[in-house]
Amino acid sequence: MTLFRLDASIRAEGSHSRAIADLVEAEWRQANPAARIVRRHVGTEPVPATAWAAAVSAAYVAQDERTPEQRAAVELARQETDALVAADAALFAVPLYNFGVSQHFKTWVDLIVTDPRMAAGATPATAGKPAVLATVRGGSYAAGTPREGWDHATSWMRRILEDVWQFELEVVEREFTLVGVNPALDQFTELADGLRAEAERVAREHGRALAGRLVA
Ligand SMILES: Cc1cc2nc3c(=O)[nH]c(=O)nc-3n(C[C@H](O)[C@H](O)[C@H](O)COP(=O)(O)O)c2cc1C
């Protein structure tokens, strides 16, 4: 039994997305003590930004005519895809950056989509597997807030993970992680505490469900 875990936070210490994903992982581990966890830290060890274009252009060139850069990119896509599709379940921990998806997560996704096993339009190798997306945001984009609709990451991640890659996806979200860091948000301390507790509860629940889906 293998869990594939991807972290996209650019920091290793104090990361709230890692902390939420840790709760999911802990529940998974409890149910599967001997399970293997394959980790990919794309925020701190990113896929090279040039790999995607090289892999895309390689598809239009006969194998023996590819440049070394194209060959390396296709091989990298194969390795990244191997790690993902070999797993029985997946856990993605991805923060919101600049109102959009983490560039490191998108670069990784784009590269994987160049692999024929995960290309849009085909039945992906991950179809039907369980997955959890843990996403965190410094501010709040909830209905009725001044920046409602400014989170352009979560819906895109859902489209890719749930619709393109066809994971059986559960999502846990935590907002206001910058409360306590940005003094302008001090008025939201109580609300943020509640959101944190609720996200932690949901993370544990999704972790148990993830483990349960595979035991069943
Ligand atoms: C460069 C940068 C840009 C960010 N942009 C946003 C943003 O647009 N909206 C938001 O709500 N939070 C934003 N944040 C805050 C992060 O989403 C928040 O700190 C989150 O907890 C980071 O994930 P981590 O704790 O796992 O590292 C940004 C943080 C950084 C470092």
The ligand as a Gaussian input file, in Angstrom:
#p B3LYP/6-31G(d) Opt

LIG

0 1
 C        4.592000      35.105000      -1.808000
 C        3.298000      34.829000      -1.111000
 C        2.108000      35.168000      -1.696000
 C        0.908000      34.911000      -1.035000
 N       -0.248000      35.261000      -1.635000
 C       -1.424000      35.052000      -0.991000
 C       -2.643000      35.429000      -1.580000
 O       -2.726000      35.902000      -2.699000
 N       -3.771000      35.237000      -0.862000
 C       -3.767000      34.678000       0.387000
 O       -4.823000      34.498000       0.975000
 N       -2.606000      34.298000       0.959000
 C       -1.457000      34.487000       0.306000
 N       -0.292000      34.128000       0.876000
 C       -0.329000      33.537000       2.204000
 C       -0.244000      32.039000       2.170000
 O       -1.314000      31.454000       1.469000
 C       -0.235000      31.524000       3.606000
 O        0.846000      32.103000       4.308000
 C       -0.147000      30.030000       3.662000
 O       -0.252000      29.638000       5.021000
 C        1.147000      29.517000       3.072000
 O        1.195000      28.117000       3.132000
 P        2.128000      27.390000       4.193000
 O        1.710000      27.886000       5.555000
 O        1.863000      25.940000       4.020000
 O        3.548000      27.751000       3.894000
 C        0.905000      34.323000       0.228000
 C        2.127000      33.950000       0.809000
 C        3.307000      34.179000       0.148000
 C        4.606000      33.769000       0.786000

